[in-house]
């Protein structure tokens, strides 16, 4: 353990050194962002904690190297120890409008069906949980809810009531809620707008969600009533658009982007799914450049992903060494980083130039 005692190195010296180290995504120094905590000095040994904006931070290693280098440059420093903690910044618009303990709501959308949107949503949620974030997934695809199946949940895992709310079951460390739990198997849902609106809002407010860093919302395909209802009912921190690489899918993906923009939902970026020989690759990345939005990552077509979805065993959980599981983890880091940037940009006192 380190003991704070009088020596030639002071806490002020350490803070001055760390004020030259930038958070790579936010482009501000660690000290002005209040990310440096618990500085301890014992002779030539210095230890401190860097509080990240997400446990899924993709640039933790870079920050650690830069921080160690900066502090070691101080005269008399012999050893530097860096610890990490994480506090996900909350979207304050959520607590202002809804009484739910959720910090960030992320909508996963697509312009058309069949592009693997739900697969991306499931593996993104599980990857975030595996990286230490408190995560939930909400199946807002009222007409075709399949998230329970993809998460390995059956009628035996129905939400349980508590104090007038439903407690969501947990799978792979992720809280799960879906209309699929509430309607009889095989029954079609034929609802007009008002019923749809009420159902989506209740899936937020009548569920006993835990204190979540991220709630991933799997949207129905297209840009219909559900997208409008979600944006009107809850403050959406950001939207992700999933597309396959071919031009027809990208044309529909652009419609989702325009819908988010019109509804004032920040676009976190585009994901290219099912890339490879069948559909080609690179189309979504080129579209992201053309549309001036971030490209979040590419997932290649892999039989194991499809099989895992059918069996309720997401690939990030059952085969973490699979290259596509690792691609989902990189996607989770990219999404978490984008949410951090959006959160800081929306705060006037921390606005990034």
N, C-alpha and C positions, 0 to 999 in steps of 0.2 A: 504494500500500500504506500501511496505517496503522502507525505506530510507537508503541509504548507508552512514554510519557515523562511526567515530572512536570508536572501542570497542575492547574487548579482543579477539574476533573471527575475523579472517581475511579470505579473499577470498583464500589465499594460504592454510590456514588450511582446508578449505572446500574441495579444490581440492586434498589435500594430503589424506583426508579421503576417497574421492570418487575414488582415484586411487587404492584403495583396493577392489573396487566393480567391478566384471567382467560382461561383456555381455555374457550371458550363451551360446549363439550359436557360437559366434566368439571367445570366450575364450581369450579375451583381456580386459583390464580395461577400464572403461568409459572415463577416462581422456585421455589416449593415443589414443583412437579412436575418440577424439574430439566430444564426445556426450554430454558434460556438457556445458550449456550456461546460460547466464543471472543470475549469482549468485547475490542475494541481502541479505543483513544482516541488521537487525534492533534489536539491543540489543541481546537478546537471541533467536531471531527468524531468521531462515535461510530459504530462498526459492531459488530454481533453476529449470532450465528446462533440461530434458533429451531428446535429439533429437534421436528418434528411426530410425532404417534403413528401417522400413516399418510401416505404420499405422496398419497393420494386425499382429503386433508382438504378438506371443503367450505367451511370458514370461514377459510382462510388469509388472504384479503384483509382480513377484519375484524380478525384478530389483528395483521396488519402495520400497519393504520391505528392501532389502539389503542396498539401498542408505540411507533410513531414519535411519536405525540402525547404519550405519557407521558415519553419521554426528551427530546423537544424542550422540554418544560416546565422542564427543569433549567437553571439559570443558566449561560450560557456556551456552550450547545450550539447550533451553527449548522447542522449537517447530520447526518442519521441514515441509515445504510444497514442494511437488514435482509436477511440471507440465510436460506434455509430448507434444512433437511436433514430426513430422516425415518427413524425407527427404529420398526418395527412391534413392539408388545409381544407376546411369545409367551405362549400358553396353556401354563403349566408342567405341566399335567396330561398333555399329550401326550408331552413328553420323559420324564416320569416313568413312562409305561407302554409307549411304543413307541419304537424306535430309528429314528426318521424325522426328517429336518431340516425339519419343517413347523411353522410358528408357530401357525396357526389353521385349524381345520376348520369349514367352513360347509355345512350341509345345506340343500338347496333341495327343498322337498316340496310336495305338493298332496294334497287329500283325494280327488281323482278325476283320471282322465285327461282329455286334451283341453283343458286350460286354458293350455297353452303353457309348462309348467314348464321343459322342456329349453331352449326358446328363451330364457327368462329366464336360466337358468343359464349358457348359452353367452355371451350378450351381456354379462352381469355379469362373467364371468371375463375376457373380452377388454377390457372397459372398465377394469377394475382394472389390467390389464397396461399399457394405454395411458397410464394415469395414473401409472405408475412403480412399481407393486407387482409383486413376483415372485409369479406366480400359476400354479396348475395347476387342471385340472378332472378329476374322477374320475366316470366313468359307472357308478354303482352300480345302474342299472336293468338287472339281470342278464337279465331276460326279454325286454326290448325295447331293447337298446343302440343308440341312434342318434346319440350325440354325435360319433363319428368322421365320419359323413356331414355333420352340421351344421357341423363344423370343417374340412371339405374334405379329410379324410384317407381314404385308400383302403388296400387290401391292400398297396400299394407302400410304405406308411408304417408297416409293422409295427414294434413295439418291438424293439430289438436287445438281445441278451444282453450283460451285462458283470458279471464277478465273481459269477455266480450270480443276478443280478437282471436285470429288464427295464428298459431305458432308454426312457422315454416319448418319443414324437415330439413336436415342437413345432409349433404352428400359431398364427399371429397373436400370437406372443410368449407363448403359454400351453402348458405341458406338459399332455399329454392321455393318459389311460389309460382303457381300456374293455374289457369282456369281448368287445365286438364285434371287437376285433383277434384274439381267441384262438379263436373258434368259426368253423366254415366258414359262408360266406354262405348264408342261407336256412334254416339249421338251427335248430330250436326247442330252447330250454333247458328241460328238465323236471326240476327239482330240488326235493327236499324241504329242510326247514330246515337240517339239519347241513351238507349240501353248500353251500347258500347262504351259511351262516355262514362256512365255510372260504374260499369264493371271495372274499367281501367283505374279509375280513381279509388275504388274500394280495394283494389289489389295493393295500393300504397297505404291507405289510411286504416283499413280494417285488418291489417296484418301486424303481428307483434314482431317487427323486425328488430334484430339486435343492433348494436352500435356499429354501423358499417362504414368503412372507408369508401367503398365503391358498390353501387348497385348497378349491375349490368342488365339492361332491358332489351330483350330480344323482340324486335318489332315485327309486325306482319310485313310481307313484301309489298312494295309499291308505296304510293304517297297518298293513301286514302284517309278515311276518318280516323283511324288509330293514331297516325302521325300527328294530325291536327289536335286530337284529344289529348295526347300525351303532352304536347307543348303548351296547351291551354291549362292543363290540370296541375302540372308540376314544373318547377324550374329545372330544365335539363342542362346539366353542366356542359355536355358536349355530345356530338354525334359522330359515329364511325360509319363509313359506307363500305360495304363489302361488294366486290365485283369479280367476276372472272375476266380473263384478259381480252376476250374477243370484243370487237367493236359494238355488236348488238347489245351486249350486257353493259358496256360502258355508256352507251347512249341512255339507258335506263338509270344507271348509277348517277349520271349527271342530273337527272330529274330529282333524285333524292337530295343531292347537294343543294339544288335550287330551293327545294322545299324547306330544308333546314335553314337556309339563309333567310328566306321570307318569314319564317317563324322565329327568327333571331336566336337560333340555336347555334353556338359555335361549332364549326366542323373541325373535329380533331384530326381527321385525315381519312385516307382511302387504304383499304387492304385488298391486295390481289390474292384471290383464293383459287385453288384448283389449277394452278399454273403447270405447264409441262407440255408434253408432246400433243395431247389431245386438243387443248385450247390455246396452246402457245404461251408466251410469257412477255411481260413488259408493257402490255397495253394499259394496265391500271397505273403503272408508274408514269408513263407518258401523259396519261390523262391528268394525274395529280399535278404534274409540272404545268400543263396547259391551263388548268383551272386554279392554279396558285394555292393549292392546299398541300399539307404534308403527305408524303407517302409513308405509311406506317410499317409496311412489310409485305412479304410474299410467302404464301404457303403453297407448296407443290402438291399435286394430286397424288394421293397415297392410299392404297387399299386399306391399310391399317387404320387410317382416320375414319373411313366409312364403316368398317367393321366395329370399331370402338363405339361409334355413335349408335349403331344398331343394337349393340349389346349393353349399352349404358356404362361404357368404360372409356372415358375420354383419354385420348392418346397421351396427353401430358401427365396423366396419373398412372397409366399402366406401362408405358414405355418411354420413360423420361430421356433415354439416350437416343431415341429416334430423331433423325435430323429435323423432322417436321414438328416434333414436340419441342425441340429447342427453338425452332422458328416461332412457335406460339409464345414461348417465354420471352423472346426478344420483342415480340409484338406487345406483350403485357407491359414490358418496361417502357416501350415507346409510348404507349397509351398513358401510362402513369406519368411519364415526363411531360406529355402534352397537357394533361390535366393540371399539373403544377404550374405550367406556364400560363395557361388560361386563367387559373385562379389568381395568380399574382398580377396579371395584366388587368384584371377586373377590379383590383383593389387600388383606389386612387393614391394612397400613401406609398404604394410599392410599384407604381406603374413603371413598366420597362420601356426604355427609349430604344 
